[in-house]
Amino acid sequence: MSGYVPDPTDATQPTDPIIAETAAAEFRALKGRVNNIVSGNTTGFGIRNILLNGAFDINQEFSTNLVIPTVTQYVTDQWELTTSTASILSFQMVGTPPPGYRIAAKLAVNVQRPTPAAAEAYLFAQPIEGFRMSQLQYGTASARGSTLLFWAQSSQLGTYNVTIRNNTAAPTRSYVATFTISAINTWTRYAISIPGDTLVSSTNWPPNGTGSDASVIFDFGSGSNFQTTTPNQWVAGNFVRSSTAAKFVTNPVGNVFLLGGLEWKDGTWTTNSTPERIPLELTQLMCQRYLNIITIAVLNGQNGFTWYSFPTVMRVAQPTITGGGAGFTLASGGNVALACFQTTSATQTLKLDARL
């Protein structure tokens, strides 16, 4: 039988030719190893990103794609913008994304705020349902480290802040991390290591909660009430910025800050780590756990019931339902299906809201 050497340049291989049967056995062993890795037995399996819609692909609510909040409100799926003074910041999704992405989020100074008052907050944040981050075991001695990954660019250089904060009615734990924009209007990827919060407390971090148990927050110039002098460590209190960070809202109208490709993942990752790609349709389904906008046709003016089955179970047993119109009554609703009573011919749009 003729001999076969898989890689003659490999000094670790035997000098004698490996017969075909041995090469085949070696290949089967390698194939098994690859399958083991792919199946997750070695590297872990499933969606690692704690954040939802971190690539900003889903926008169910705003067809105009430009939002100028007067208060705290969601500006796209899973992301909310807080502006203590009305209309200071605007939000828009734009087609100038970081490498490998389809879209980016643009925050712009809409009205300059030269001197934010102590109690003012200017934040772009995602509230996070507790069970989504339970693997980090915050509030226990076994709390795990994690990494925030994102792309950012700005028309203004400086040090900025992104914060992990518990999200009770009165936040008690904050980790204010710093990152630096050092080149104007240039996409840069950041990887920020976040140690686990090992302060033992089920009050600070309710295990497997279904409420808003944490937030990832980008600060754009909040007041001194929310400043800490000790960034890059866990501290007690409600903080979102460091005392030396830039205040983006103090810049002239038209200055911009762009974000894209946001991930928060268990473990250690670097700027060279391969981004996690979640299928668009799966991202939409996960977002519909919190917001579901539907259109129901009432046909022919006939009395009767129309049932709508949700694409996924919503977060609460009874989401808040708004919309509809004359001749259209919500007979019953839950987090699985909705019964609608129709008396006139019309098409109605409903918003089913179970957001945090």
C-alpha positions as CSV (number, residue, x, y, z in Angstrom):
1,M,0.0,0.0,0.0
2,S,1.4,3.4,-0.9
3,G,2.4,5.8,1.8
4,Y,0.8,9.3,2.5
5,V,2.2,12.2,4.5
6,P,-0.6,14.8,5.4
7,D,1.9,17.7,5.7
8,P,5.6,17.0,4.8
9,T,6.6,20.4,6.2
10,D,5.5,19.5,9.7
11,A,8.6,18.6,11.7
12,T,6.5,16.8,14.3
13,Q,5.3,14.2,11.8
14,P,7.1,10.8,11.6
15,T,9.7,10.4,9.0
16,D,8.2,7.3,7.6
17,P,5.2,7.7,5.3
18,I,1.9,7.3,7.1
19,I,-0.2,4.7,5.3
20,A,-3.7,5.8,4.1
21,E,-5.6,4.1,6.9
22,T,-3.6,6.0,9.5
23,A,-4.1,9.3,7.7
24,A,-7.8,8.6,7.5
25,A,-7.9,7.9,11.2
26,E,-6.0,11.2,11.9
27,F,-8.5,13.1,9.7
28,R,-11.5,11.5,11.6
29,A,-10.0,12.6,14.9
30,L,-9.5,16.1,13.6
31,K,-13.1,16.2,12.3
32,G,-14.4,15.0,15.6
33,R,-12.5,17.8,17.3
34,V,-13.9,20.4,15.0
35,N,-17.4,19.1,15.5
36,N,-16.9,19.3,19.2
37,I,-16.0,22.9,19.0
38,V,-18.8,23.8,16.7
39,S,-21.4,22.0,18.9
40,G,-20.3,24.2,21.8
41,N,-18.7,21.6,24.0
42,T,-15.5,23.5,24.0
43,T,-16.4,27.2,23.4
44,G,-19.9,27.4,24.6
45,F,-23.1,27.6,22.5
46,G,-25.9,30.0,21.9
47,I,-26.3,33.7,21.7
48,R,-23.7,35.4,23.9
49,N,-24.7,39.0,23.6
50,I,-26.8,40.2,26.5
51,L,-27.9,43.3,24.6
52,L,-30.8,43.2,22.1
53,N,-30.7,45.0,18.8
54,G,-27.1,46.1,19.4
55,A,-26.7,46.6,15.6
56,F,-29.9,48.8,15.4
57,D,-31.4,46.6,12.7
58,I,-35.0,46.7,14.2
59,N,-37.1,49.8,14.3
60,Q,-40.8,49.0,14.6
61,E,-42.0,52.3,15.9
62,F,-40.6,55.2,14.0
63,S,-41.0,55.1,10.2
64,T,-39.6,58.7,9.9
65,N,-36.4,57.5,11.6
66,L,-35.8,60.9,13.3
67,V,-36.8,61.3,17.0
68,I,-36.3,64.4,19.2
69,P,-37.5,63.4,22.7
70,T,-38.9,65.8,25.2
71,V,-38.6,63.3,28.0
72,T,-37.2,59.8,28.4
73,Q,-38.5,57.7,25.6
74,Y,-37.6,54.7,23.4
75,V,-36.2,55.9,20.1
76,T,-35.7,52.5,18.5
77,D,-36.3,49.0,19.6
78,Q,-34.8,48.4,23.1
79,W,-32.9,51.7,23.2
80,E,-34.2,54.8,25.1
81,L,-32.9,58.4,25.1
82,T,-33.2,60.5,28.2
83,T,-33.1,64.3,27.9
84,S,-33.9,66.2,31.1
85,T,-34.3,69.4,29.1
86,A,-36.6,68.9,26.1
87,S,-35.2,68.4,22.6
88,I,-31.5,68.8,23.5
89,L,-30.6,65.6,21.7
90,S,-31.9,64.0,18.5
91,F,-31.7,60.3,17.5
92,Q,-31.5,58.9,14.0
93,M,-30.5,55.7,12.4
94,V,-28.0,56.3,9.5
95,G,-26.5,54.3,6.7
96,T,-22.9,55.0,7.6
97,P,-22.2,52.1,9.8
98,P,-19.0,50.6,11.2
99,P,-17.2,47.9,9.2
100,G,-19.4,44.8,8.7
101,Y,-22.7,46.4,9.8
102,R,-25.7,47.7,8.0
103,I,-26.7,50.7,10.1
104,A,-25.6,52.9,13.0
105,A,-27.2,55.1,15.6
106,K,-26.6,58.8,15.4
107,L,-27.1,61.1,18.4
108,A,-26.8,64.8,17.6
109,V,-26.9,68.1,19.5
110,N,-30.3,69.6,18.6
111,V,-30.2,72.4,21.1
112,Q,-26.9,73.4,22.8
113,R,-26.9,73.1,26.6
114,P,-23.8,75.0,27.7
115,T,-24.2,74.3,31.5
116,P,-26.2,71.3,32.5
117,A,-27.7,71.6,36.0
118,A,-26.7,69.2,38.7
119,A,-29.9,67.0,38.4
120,E,-30.0,66.9,34.6
121,A,-29.4,63.6,32.7
122,Y,-28.6,63.1,29.1
123,L,-28.4,59.3,28.4
124,F,-28.7,56.7,25.7
125,A,-29.4,53.4,27.4
126,Q,-30.8,49.9,27.2
127,P,-32.7,48.6,30.2
128,I,-32.0,44.8,30.6
129,E,-34.4,42.2,31.9
130,G,-32.7,40.4,34.8
131,F,-32.8,36.9,33.5
132,R,-30.8,38.0,30.4
133,M,-27.7,38.7,32.6
134,S,-28.2,36.0,35.2
135,Q,-25.2,34.1,34.0
136,L,-22.9,36.9,35.3
137,Q,-24.1,36.1,38.9
138,Y,-23.9,39.7,40.0
139,G,-24.5,40.2,43.7
140,T,-22.7,36.9,44.6
141,A,-19.1,36.1,45.5
142,S,-18.9,34.2,42.2
143,A,-19.8,37.2,40.0
144,R,-18.2,36.9,36.6
145,G,-16.3,39.3,34.5
146,S,-17.7,40.5,31.1
147,T,-16.8,42.7,28.2
148,L,-18.6,45.6,26.5
149,L,-17.8,45.8,22.8
150,F,-18.9,48.6,20.5
151,W,-17.9,50.9,17.7
152,A,-18.0,54.7,18.2
153,Q,-17.1,57.9,16.4
154,S,-17.7,61.6,17.2
155,S,-17.2,65.0,15.8
156,Q,-15.8,65.9,19.3
157,L,-12.6,64.4,20.8
158,G,-12.5,63.6,24.5
159,T,-13.1,61.0,27.2
160,Y,-16.6,59.6,27.4
161,N,-18.4,57.1,29.6
162,V,-20.4,53.9,29.3
163,T,-21.9,52.5,32.5
164,I,-23.3,49.3,33.8
165,R,-25.8,50.2,36.6
166,N,-28.5,48.3,38.5
167,N,-31.8,49.6,37.5
168,T,-34.0,49.6,40.6
169,A,-36.2,52.7,41.3
170,A,-33.2,54.1,43.2
171,P,-30.0,52.6,41.6
172,T,-27.4,51.6,44.2
173,R,-24.5,50.0,42.1
174,S,-22.6,51.6,39.2
175,Y,-19.6,50.8,37.2
176,V,-18.6,53.9,35.1
177,A,-16.1,53.0,32.5
178,T,-14.1,55.4,30.4
179,F,-13.1,55.4,26.7
180,T,-11.4,58.0,24.6
181,I,-12.4,59.4,21.1
182,S,-9.0,60.3,19.7
183,A,-9.7,60.8,16.0
184,I,-12.6,62.9,14.7
185,N,-15.4,61.1,12.8
186,T,-13.4,57.9,12.6
187,W,-14.9,54.5,13.5
188,T,-13.0,52.9,16.4
189,R,-13.9,49.6,18.1
190,Y,-13.7,49.5,21.9
191,A,-13.5,46.5,24.3
192,I,-14.1,47.4,27.9
193,S,-13.6,44.8,30.6
194,I,-16.2,44.9,33.4
195,P,-15.4,42.9,36.6
196,G,-18.3,41.2,38.2
197,D,-20.0,42.9,41.1
198,T,-19.1,40.6,44.0
199,L,-20.8,42.7,46.7
200,V,-23.2,40.0,48.0
201,S,-26.8,41.3,47.7
202,S,-29.9,39.9,46.1
203,T,-31.5,43.3,46.6
204,N,-29.0,45.0,44.3
205,W,-29.2,42.3,41.7
206,P,-32.4,40.2,41.9
207,P,-31.6,36.7,40.5
208,N,-33.4,35.8,37.3
209,G,-35.6,38.9,37.6
210,T,-38.1,39.8,34.9
211,G,-38.0,43.5,35.7
212,S,-35.4,46.1,34.6
213,D,-32.6,44.8,36.7
214,A,-29.7,46.5,34.9
215,S,-28.9,49.1,32.2
216,V,-26.0,49.8,29.8
217,I,-25.8,53.6,29.6
218,F,-23.9,56.0,27.4
219,D,-23.6,59.5,29.0
220,F,-23.7,62.7,27.0
221,G,-23.3,65.3,29.6
222,S,-25.4,64.7,32.7
223,G,-25.1,66.9,35.8
224,S,-22.9,66.7,38.8
225,N,-25.4,64.6,40.8
226,F,-24.5,61.7,38.6
227,Q,-20.7,62.1,38.6
228,T,-18.1,59.9,40.3
229,T,-14.5,60.6,41.0
230,T,-13.7,56.9,41.0
231,P,-14.4,55.5,37.5
232,N,-13.5,52.0,36.3
233,Q,-14.6,50.3,39.5
234,W,-17.8,49.3,41.2
235,V,-19.2,52.0,43.5
236,A,-22.3,52.5,45.6
237,G,-24.7,55.0,44.2
238,N,-26.4,56.2,41.0
239,F,-23.6,57.4,38.7
240,V,-23.3,57.5,34.9
241,R,-20.2,59.7,34.3
242,S,-16.8,60.5,35.6
243,S,-15.9,64.0,36.8
244,T,-13.4,64.5,34.0
245,A,-15.5,63.2,31.0
246,A,-16.6,65.3,28.1
247,K,-20.1,66.8,28.1
248,F,-21.3,66.3,24.6
249,V,-24.5,68.4,25.0
250,T,-22.4,71.5,25.6
251,N,-21.2,71.5,22.0
252,P,-22.8,73.6,19.2
253,V,-25.8,72.4,17.4
254,G,-25.0,69.7,14.7
255,N,-22.2,67.9,16.5
256,V,-22.7,64.1,16.2
257,F,-21.9,60.9,18.1
258,L,-22.4,57.6,16.3
259,L,-22.6,54.1,17.8
260,G,-22.8,50.7,16.3
261,G,-22.2,47.0,16.8
262,L,-22.9,46.9,20.5
263,E,-22.3,43.7,22.5
264,W,-22.2,42.9,26.2
265,K,-20.8,39.4,26.7
266,D,-19.7,37.1,29.5
267,G,-15.9,36.6,29.6
268,T,-12.9,38.3,28.1
269,W,-13.1,39.7,24.5
270,T,-10.8,42.0,22.5
271,T,-11.3,44.5,19.7
272,N,-10.1,41.7,17.4
273,S,-12.8,39.3,18.5
274,T,-15.2,38.2,15.8
275,P,-18.6,40.0,16.3
276,E,-21.6,37.8,17.0
277,R,-24.0,37.7,14.1
278,I,-27.6,37.2,15.1
279,P,-30.1,36.6,12.2
280,L,-32.3,39.6,11.5
281,E,-35.5,37.6,11.9
282,L,-34.4,36.3,15.3
283,T,-33.5,39.8,16.5
284,Q,-37.0,41.0,15.5
285,L,-38.6,38.1,17.4
286,M,-36.6,38.9,20.6
287,C,-37.6,42.6,20.3
288,Q,-41.2,41.6,20.0
289,R,-41.1,40.2,23.5
290,Y,-41.2,43.8,24.6
291,L,-42.9,45.7,21.7
292,N,-45.3,44.4,19.1
293,I,-46.9,46.7,16.6
294,I,-49.6,45.1,14.5
295,T,-52.2,46.0,11.9
296,I,-55.6,44.2,12.0
297,A,-58.1,44.5,9.2
298,V,-61.8,44.7,10.1
299,L,-63.6,43.4,7.1
300,N,-67.0,44.0,5.6
301,G,-68.4,45.7,8.7
302,Q,-69.5,42.4,10.1
303,N,-69.8,41.9,13.9
304,G,-67.5,39.2,15.3
305,F,-64.2,38.5,16.8
306,T,-60.7,38.6,15.2
307,W,-57.9,36.7,16.9
308,Y,-54.3,37.8,16.6
309,S,-51.6,35.4,17.8
310,F,-48.4,37.0,18.9
311,P,-45.2,35.9,17.3
312,T,-43.7,35.3,20.7
313,V,-44.7,35.4,24.3
314,M,-44.5,39.0,25.6
315,R,-42.8,39.9,28.8
316,V,-45.8,40.5,31.0
317,A,-49.2,38.7,31.3
318,Q,-51.0,41.8,30.0
319,P,-49.1,44.3,27.8
320,T,-50.3,47.9,27.6
321,I,-52.4,48.1,24.4
322,T,-53.0,51.4,22.6
323,G,-54.4,52.3,19.2
324,G,-57.6,51.1,17.4
325,G,-60.5,53.3,16.7
326,A,-64.3,53.5,16.1
327,G,-66.0,50.2,15.8
328,F,-62.9,48.4,17.2
329,T,-62.8,47.0,20.7
330,L,-60.2,44.9,22.5
331,A,-62.3,42.1,24.0
332,S,-59.4,40.5,25.8
333,G,-55.7,40.5,25.7
334,G,-52.8,38.5,27.1
335,N,-49.2,37.9,26.2
336,V,-50.0,35.1,23.7
337,A,-53.1,36.2,21.7
338,L,-55.5,39.1,21.4
339,A,-59.2,39.0,20.7
340,C,-60.7,42.0,18.9
341,F,-64.4,42.8,18.4
342,Q,-65.2,44.4,15.1
343,T,-68.4,46.4,14.2
344,T,-67.3,48.5,11.2
345,S,-65.0,48.0,8.2
346,A,-61.6,49.5,9.0
347,T,-57.9,48.8,9.4
348,Q,-56.5,49.5,12.8
349,T,-52.9,49.6,14.1
350,L,-52.2,48.6,17.7
351,K,-49.2,48.9,19.9
352,L,-48.6,46.2,22.4
353,D,-46.1,47.5,24.8
354,A,-44.3,45.4,27.5
355,R,-41.1,47.4,27.6
356,L,-39.1,47.9,30.8
